[in-house]
Amino acid sequence: MNQQKHSLYSQIPAIDRLLQQPAIAQQINHHGQHLVVSALRHLQAEARKIIAKQNCLPVWNACWDTKLADYLQQKLRNSLTPVFNLTGTVLHTNLGRALLAESAIEAINSTMRNAVTLEYDLEGAERGHRDNGISQLLCDLTGAEAACIVNNNAAAVLLMLATLAPGKEVIVSRGELVEIGGAFRIPDVMQQAGCQLIEVGTTNRTHLHDYQQAITEDTGLLMKVHTSNYAIQGFSKSVNETELVEIAKKNHLPVVVDLGSGSLVDLQQFGLPAEPMPQPLIAAGIDLISFSGDKLLGGPQAGIIIGKKKWIDKIQQHPLKRALRVGKLTLATLDATLRLYLQPDKLQQQLPTLQLLTKSQAEIREIADKLKIKLQAHYADHFIVQSEPCLSQIGSGSLPIDRLPSYALTFQAKDGRGSHIETLAQRWRHASIPIIGRIQEGKLWLDLRCLTDEALFLEQIYQ
């Protein structure tokens, strides 16, 4: 080690000396000695690396108390950071999908603070099943005989297949062999469930006789998958669920439907695109239906299975059910969300997902025009700030081709350099509450459909 580096290393203060600084002593009172000492050792190691690579002291060597405070703040920050979702996608998978209703948030708080009847029957003073309460509620809402809950819709599909058709053939239209986020593919799920996939029809056209001709003594069930994340248009044909039930009955086979994003109400009454609902499918005689809790339903991540009691009972007894079951927080949140559907005339006022989806373009434009005036003055030196019409997306996995008219604030660099836009976007991503937009057509777009707190938004913009 040369003399210069030795001199630099010797200037790194010892832990005992640092602990005597008043500002660091205050950190000990706040966080405890163990965490503070551990953090200081980490910073000492970081300082040594800087000396070894750069042959100089770190710039913060004269202000260890400030560096320590910054380090502890970063270390203790929750990894799930609240953000402003101004991407234009309401149910954004990467940003947590649905926002929860106030009643659901209250249910979580109560469930966390108290012992609850998760698996306890108050009437019989004995052990109950954790799905019982939710099951009855879902039956009331959908007309199903029974229901059960798992941790997401992918798990629901896996469990239905593993329970009803292990070692058997499952017949699905070729046009419904979807892949969703994370490379989750229906054929792969079937393989994991121990089923053999039998494809029928073509990508764009499948007929009733395609299913009939594919049925053999090895067939376990017939399956339909709602293509919620893409659409086939033009010269196309698919078999509806009622027709499929008729064939299944003749061949003594169950029919399973994966609805994906699923909705419990007719979205058209709110001026939104139509989405298949489970109620008509239950009435048509479908044996089992699965859908998500955190998409159009507006609740927590969960996989919901409804249908005939004999099949639900069988699912509840499958070993995978315990591995895929949900905890009390999910059940409490889902229960509170579903109860909002018992008052459909108040749903739009109480369910955040529906509130965001039904915002009018005129309402959003008014907000955009108001904010534009304030931001033009702030960014006048470097950016052209405008309010412009745009189209919001309901969700990356829900209603893929339908768009909602919206309005956005756009930022365009006056010198035309895209790097300035990238820098601005990065700066906002590092705000106290990060602002997430999208870069398109040489501009940074902030779609305001999901903006609910203008004052807090401006605080981050002005940082």
Disulfide bonds with the S-S distance in Angstrom:
none
